[in-house]
Amino acid sequence: MPADPRSSGLSARLAQREPGSGFLKTLRHAIQTLEGQHPVLDDPASLLPFGIASIDEALEGGLSRAALHEIAAAGEAEIAAATGFTLALAGRCAPSRAVLWIAEDMALMESGVPYGPGLDEIGLAPDAVMIVTAARPRDVLWAMEEALRCRAIGAVIGEIRKANAVDAVASRRLSLAAARQQTPAFLLRAQPDVRPAAAATRWIVGAAPSGSPSQKGGKPPSTGPPVLDVRLVRNRYGRLGSWVLEWNRAEQHFDLASAHPQPMAAATVDRPGHAARVA
């Protein structure tokens, strides 16, 4: 059988390169070309920067908009935190197009659907989020792959509660579909999965303590901004890491949370009148 000329070209290009910072990019692009993909992973237009130097450096510029990403809750009680992180990323990946949320009907019965005011809080218009229910995990995966072919969809989220429901074949199909259409796909998991997968990144997300704003105008302190404990445990593009992120409501992006979110001593709410006058 004659050799594939594309394979010969790949060998020649790799033979001319010394291992270094650009070597992996060259190899990745060559493999994508052989697989019929568009090598857009390093195109700045295809990346979503976090605006946090350490994360963007780990991702070599930002989160790829043309890839599959897995986001798992650190535990059953952390599903809301993982959901918020996923929706925030999906909304920023496609600000002018719809986000499709696909979940098993039982999962929606247990946890409910995304909350409208909560979507507004992360910059997602409630009418821009479409919700599809499916009976089984394999139906969720099928619907995700079909949705990735639609140009009106800016991001696809599939919520899978059952463990070991996503095998290597399904993960690979979703990864190829996301790369082919240059549309991000997010697998939202109820618990971490340690098995190999084709996802470009794998995150584990949990809730972290939120610092409450100071008391103003005699009113009790209100709830502080959401804070998440985020771990990057798989990264096709570079190194791993962990961060504590705080959602910036005004700018609608993540910031690194302060190491000291609360004052050393909380303001006294109920004090005797004499002490208040002296203060």
C-alpha positions in Angstrom: 0.0 0.0 0.0 1.5 3.4 -0.9 2.3 5.7 1.9 -0.1 8.6 2.6 1.6 11.7 1.3 0.2 13.7 4.2 1.9 11.3 6.6 5.2 11.8 4.8 4.8 15.5 5.0 4.1 15.3 8.7 7.3 13.3 9.3 9.3 15.8 7.3 8.0 18.7 9.2 8.5 17.1 12.6 12.0 16.0 11.7 13.0 19.7 11.0 11.7 20.8 14.5 13.6 20.6 17.8 11.5 20.0 20.9 10.5 23.3 22.3 7.5 25.6 23.0 6.4 25.4 19.4 6.9 21.7 18.9 3.7 20.6 20.5 1.7 23.2 18.6 3.2 21.9 15.3 2.4 18.3 16.2 -1.1 19.2 17.3 -1.9 21.1 14.1 -0.5 18.3 12.0 -2.6 15.7 13.7 -5.7 17.9 13.3 -5.0 18.2 9.6 -4.8 14.4 9.2 -8.1 14.1 11.0 -9.8 16.6 8.8 -10.1 19.2 11.5 -9.5 23.0 11.3 -6.3 23.9 13.3 -7.9 26.8 15.1 -7.0 25.9 18.7 -4.2 28.5 18.8 -6.1 31.2 16.8 -6.7 34.1 19.2 -10.2 34.5 17.8 -11.0 31.0 18.8 -10.0 31.5 22.5 -11.9 32.9 25.4 -9.4 34.6 27.8 -10.2 34.5 31.5 -8.3 37.8 32.0 -6.3 36.0 34.8 -2.7 35.6 33.8 -2.0 32.3 35.5 -5.1 30.6 33.9 -4.6 32.1 30.4 -0.9 31.0 30.5 -2.0 27.5 31.5 -4.5 27.4 28.6 -2.0 29.1 26.2 -4.2 32.1 25.7 -7.7 31.1 26.9 -10.4 28.5 26.7 -10.9 27.1 23.3 -14.2 27.8 21.6 -13.7 24.9 19.3 -13.4 22.0 21.8 -15.1 19.8 24.3 -14.7 20.7 28.0 -15.7 18.7 31.1 -16.8 20.4 34.2 -17.6 18.3 37.3 -19.0 19.2 40.7 -16.6 18.4 43.5 -19.5 16.7 45.3 -23.2 16.4 45.2 -23.7 19.6 47.2 -21.5 21.5 44.7 -23.7 21.0 41.6 -24.9 24.5 41.7 -21.3 25.9 41.8 -20.3 23.8 38.8 -23.5 24.8 37.0 -22.8 28.5 37.5 -19.2 28.1 36.3 -20.4 26.3 33.2 -23.1 28.8 32.3 -20.7 31.7 32.8 -18.2 30.2 30.4 -20.9 29.2 27.9 -22.4 32.7 27.9 -19.1 34.4 27.4 -18.1 32.0 24.6 -21.2 33.0 22.5 -22.6 36.4 23.6 -24.7 36.9 20.5 -26.1 33.3 20.0 -28.2 30.9 22.0 -27.0 28.5 24.6 -28.5 25.1 24.5 -28.9 23.2 27.8 -29.6 19.5 27.5 -30.3 17.4 30.6 -32.1 14.2 31.7 -35.6 14.9 32.8 -34.9 13.3 36.2 -32.0 15.7 36.7 -34.3 18.7 36.1 -36.8 17.3 38.4 -34.2 17.0 41.2 -32.4 20.3 40.7 -34.7 22.4 38.6 -34.0 24.5 35.6 -31.6 27.5 35.4 -33.0 30.4 37.4 -33.8 33.5 35.4 -32.4 36.2 37.8 -29.4 34.0 38.2 -28.8 34.0 34.5 -29.1 37.8 34.4 -26.5 37.9 37.2 -23.9 36.2 35.0 -24.8 38.1 31.9 -27.0 35.6 30.2 -30.4 36.7 29.0 -33.0 34.0 30.2 -34.5 33.9 26.7 -31.1 33.1 25.2 -31.0 29.8 27.1 -33.0 26.9 25.5 -33.6 23.8 27.6 -34.0 20.3 26.1 -34.9 17.2 28.2 -33.9 13.7 27.4 -34.8 10.4 28.9 -31.4 8.8 29.1 -27.7 9.8 29.2 -27.1 8.5 25.7 -30.0 10.7 24.4 -28.3 13.7 26.0 -25.0 12.9 24.1 -26.9 12.3 20.8 -28.7 15.7 21.2 -25.4 17.4 22.0 -23.8 16.1 18.8 -26.8 17.1 16.7 -27.0 20.6 18.3 -23.3 21.2 17.5 -24.2 21.2 13.8 -26.6 24.1 14.2 -25.0 27.5 13.4 -27.6 29.3 15.5 -26.3 27.6 18.7 -23.3 29.4 20.3 -22.6 26.8 23.0 -23.9 23.4 24.0 -24.2 22.1 27.6 -25.0 18.5 28.4 -25.7 17.6 32.0 -24.9 14.0 32.8 -25.6 12.7 36.3 -24.9 9.0 35.9 -21.4 7.8 36.5 -19.5 6.1 33.7 -22.2 7.2 31.2 -19.7 8.8 28.8 -17.3 6.4 27.1 -14.3 7.3 25.0 -16.2 6.9 21.8 -18.9 9.4 22.8 -16.3 11.8 24.1 -14.3 11.6 20.9 -17.4 12.2 18.8 -18.4 15.3 20.7 -14.8 16.6 20.6 -14.7 16.2 16.8 -18.1 17.8 16.4 -17.1 20.8 18.5 -13.9 21.3 16.5 -15.5 20.9 13.2 -18.2 23.5 13.9 -16.0 25.7 16.1 -18.6 25.6 18.8 -17.8 24.9 22.4 -19.4 21.9 24.1 -19.5 21.5 27.9 -20.1 18.2 29.7 -21.5 19.0 33.1 -20.9 16.1 35.5 -22.4 15.5 38.9 -19.1 13.9 40.1 -15.5 13.8 38.8 -14.5 11.1 36.3 -10.9 9.9 36.3 -11.2 7.9 33.1 -9.4 9.1 29.9 -11.5 11.4 27.7 -11.2 13.4 24.6 -12.1 16.7 26.3 -9.6 19.5 25.9 -9.9 20.4 29.5 -11.4 18.9 32.6 -12.4 21.0 35.6 -13.6 20.2 39.1 -15.6 23.0 40.7 -16.9 23.6 44.2 -18.2 26.5 46.3 -15.9 28.6 48.5 -16.7 31.0 51.3 -17.8 34.4 50.1 -16.8 37.6 51.8 -19.9 39.7 52.7 -19.9 43.4 51.8 -19.6 45.9 54.7 -22.8 47.1 56.3 -24.1 50.3 54.8 -26.9 52.7 55.9 -27.7 50.7 59.0 -28.8 47.7 56.9 -27.4 44.2 57.6 -24.7 42.9 55.3 -25.9 41.4 52.1 -24.7 38.2 50.4 -21.3 38.6 48.8 -20.3 37.8 45.3 -20.1 34.0 44.4 -16.7 32.5 45.0 -15.7 29.2 43.5 -12.9 26.7 44.1 -11.8 25.7 40.6 -9.3 23.0 39.8 -8.0 22.3 36.3 -7.1 18.6 36.4 -6.7 17.9 32.7 -5.4 20.3 30.1 -4.5 19.3 26.6 -2.7 22.6 26.1 -0.4 23.0 29.1 -0.1 22.7 32.8 -2.7 22.1 35.5 -3.6 24.4 38.5 -6.1 25.5 41.0 -7.6 28.9 41.7 -10.2 30.5 43.9 -12.3 32.7 41.7 -14.8 35.4 42.5 -17.6 36.5 40.0 -17.4 40.2 39.2 -21.0 41.2 38.9 -20.2 44.6 37.4 -17.8 43.5 34.7 -19.3 40.0 34.4 -16.1 38.0 34.5 -14.1 36.0 37.0 -11.4 37.6 39.2 -9.0 36.0 41.6 -10.6 36.0 45.0 -8.8 38.1 47.7 -6.7 36.1 50.1 -8.4 38.1 52.9 -12.1 38.6 51.8 -13.3 39.8 55.1 -12.0 42.5 57.5 -9.9 41.4 60.5 -12.8 42.4 62.8 -16.4 42.6 61.7 -18.3 45.8 62.3 -20.4 45.7 65.5 -24.1 45.7 64.7 -25.6 46.0 68.2 -23.8 48.3 70.5 -24.8 50.4 73.6 -25.7 54.0 72.8 -22.7 55.4 74.7 -20.2 53.2 72.8 -21.8 54.2 69.5 -21.5 57.9 70.3 -17.9 57.5 71.4 -17.1 55.6 68.2 
